């Protein structure tokens, strides 16, 4: 397979608002791909379409050879995801959270895999502890382990280190780089921490105003902008004005309903 992810002419329009405007890109198997952009750029909407949570207005998405629109079940089984917002059950233990996810994906005889993954994220000694007792970093590590239980070929990480301390962030990215190197898993991630993308990504795509404005290696982006850090290159491409938070399609629909009701 030449590409693990193929996106062609992807567009999402809500009424008279275009969140994602005719974007195309590819990600190779085993590649670490950073997807960056200011607030409101269209990143969240794109991630939702890539993970089959939102249907595009037009365009195509292929994940591991599966059409994400017509072969949703196969596409979903081929990727794992760590959402920006926590999604663990705090009233279950770490082991129980893993078991539940394994059951959803019909993983056969999952206990050995659960042990392997909890050891990988250094949580095996806390397997019987309730998740409500975990720190933010521990929860993130558990979410990474849970997202890998069904042997995905693509791993989506939507700002996985948001709000974590620098030591924990570095720890998590060491796991991620290990996955790509040892397991050949394709990593697609978003982050607001420029140094994470600079230190981790093979390819970086920068999105703004619903369009991808530049894609390349770190060196290519720095050379093009004649800068010495990704943050400076990013600001050269996108400007330095403060942006409003990106509103989801659901939020836009709610706003329109509220306006009609006035």
Secondary structure, 3 states (H helix, E strand, C coil): CCCCEEEEEEEEEECCEEEEEEEEEEECCCCEEEEEECCCCCHHHHHHHHCCCCCCCEEEEEECCEECCCCHHHHHHCEEEECCCCCCCCCCEHHHHHHHHHHHCCCCCCHHHHHHHHHHCCCHHHCCCEHHHCCHHHHHHHHHHHHCCCCCCEEEEECCCCCCCHHHHHHHHHHHHHHHHHHCCEEEEECCCHHHHHHHCCEEEEEECCEEEEEECHHHHHHHHCCCCHHHHHHHHHCCCCCCCCCCHHHHHHHHHHHHHC
